[in-house]
Amino acid sequence: MQGAGHVGSNLVKHLTEEGAKVYVTDINKDALQQVATTYKAEVVAPDSIFSLDVDIYAPCALGATLNTENISKLKCAIVSGAANNQLADEVVHSKMLMDKGILWAPDFLINAGGLINVYSELKKFSRAEALKQTEHIYNVTLEIFKKSKTEKIPTLVAAMQMAEKRIYGGK
């Protein structure tokens, strides 16, 4: 977990409640210590987070933390986090992750629920209506992963193609 702010700390909470071992880093030492102490997460140096042998790397703070150097260090199977603009170069690094066999969930996909919530507030939808709008995120995520695997294209490309088809109707 990279990031011990609001989003990162909530994710650490949920993961540790489910019994996961969590490594956490942040440049804010106070927030880092608070999360580590509260949830018994193991603190690691910011540069060390990339080379840990873990299942998932979750970037939940700074953008552009995934670059050629850091991706080459990754030993995880999945990159999935709430940070915006996680890749220093989306085209280059989404392909690099795919070529390395790392499943990457694009940031706009991970954050879709938050965007739906903002839209729902603007449209004055009830909480139930807002939650109903999020019901398809999981299945869309699986569709993106399947399209990526089947067509041998990065998840970013699959997600963008599906979004464009939905927006423009396949034009």
Phi, psi and omega in degrees: 000121175253109180122119181247026177280202184302307182294311181300317181294323176294321178294317177300317178304308182296319181296315181291328176297332178270003176092009180285145171274126186239131171256136184225146176219155177193154177279343176271100186297324180294313179297319179300312181295322179298312180294316181298316181290313183297318187248008179056042176271151180270127180279136175229156178294148181308318181284341182277341185300328185286333186260007177289145176273091185230168177282316186226135169256123183244099175282114184232029180217259185290148174276167175058030178280343179260110180229181184304315181295312184289323178296324179296337179274338187300137177237022182262167177265336187222141167242119182206112180204173187266356179298144175277149175051056185294329184264134178297323177222106187304316183293308182295312189278333175292323177291320180299317177298315179300312181298331180275356179081021180260124178281122180244127174265112182305145184303319181292336175286313179299323184268009183301322180299321178294320178293320177297321179297315179299314179301316181297322177295317179297323180273359179059039174288153174288166177301318180298319179294319180297314179297322178299325180294336182270353186300335185267355183302315182301309182294323177296320177301313178298322178297318179297314180297319180295315179299317179301312182292312183297316184268358180055049177235152178302151179301327178300314180296316179300314181296317180294318179298316180293321179294315180296320178297319180293319182287312187259359178070030177081012180285000000 
